[in-house]
Amino acid sequence: MTSLLADSSKPFMAERKSYAGNRFVHVKNPHLDSMDEDILYHLDLGTKTHNLPAMFGDIKFVCVGGSPNRMKAFAQFMHKELGLKGDGENIKDICAGTDRYCMYKVGLVLSISHGMGIPSISIMLHELIKLLHHAKCCDVTIIRIGTSGGLGIEPGSVVVTDTAVDSFFKPQFEQVILDNVVVRSTELDKDLAEELLNCSKEIPDFPTLIGHTMCTYDFYEGQGRLDGALCSFSHEKKLEYLKRAYNAGVRNIEMESTVFAAMCGLCGLKGKISSSLVFGPFRSPHPPFPLPLLEGTKPIIMVCLAIYLQ
């Protein structure tokens, strides 16, 4: 696929990992070394205004999710599970000076919101990765949790992603940089997927599976929904596409996984995605069960992650 913003006469450039076996979080930007100060604008942090190694140097696990409320609830849950001192209900939002994202630190765990879609999560990841780099963090595992649409599996299930794929079912993320299309691998940590799957087995009635996650650029047309402001395809065409996705190994659909996998892999982070499913087999346009039941799947993911993080 050639991006509409790119010159199709120019070749694709594949960008590969180069930090295998290195324990620290890396940035791949030589210009940062010449900067007097690095301002993490959307996180309300900076290298001159904050002592980042003192604040974040002990971080080993980062959990990210779209909703600010969900990530606050996750931080409060982990505060209790880890037996930390103080009142977890009044946990401090480190990014309180901005309204873009929220961030909470509980022990060795960082909980951060990323908003919806590739542009929003990529902005957060750029600044998060620089934060971890400046803080001299090492051996960091990052896990994305959230909701998604399921393909051919029961509502309320959880998919642990083994491979993030694009809308053509390819394990890659295409980033337009100036007028070039740069292709980045979306490989995720396979051992981590198995570890999370094994942790889920400790929770009764917790349907969990490993599968491909497809990432799209929007919620409506890109995911085959018939109820958006624009729709140029039929119900039959939608089903035919979703069945091809299922046959290619896709078990859920969301809007962040490819850029998450690509950026984490390039910068030396062990990355994994764990998504609860809110739609039925081959996806009605809206959840087929009440919102309270949907919300109930999120604490189950939190319990699974608590088992893993401990």
Secondary structure, 3 states (H helix, E strand, C coil): CCCCCCCCCCCCEEECCCCCCCCECCCCCHHHHHCCCCEEHHHCEECCCCCHHHHHCCCCEEEEECCHHHHHHHHHHHHHHCCCCCCHHHCCCCCCCCCCCCEEEECCEEEEECCCCHHHHHHHHHHHHHHHHHCCCECCEEEEEEEEEECCCCCCCEEEEEEEECCCCCCEEEEEECCEEEEEECECCHHHHHHHHHHHCCCCCCCEEEEEEEECCCCCHHHCCCCCCCCCCCHHHHHHHHHHHHHCCEEEEECCHHHHHHHHHHCCCEEEEEEEECCCCCCCCCCCCCHHHHHHHHHHHHHHHHHHHC
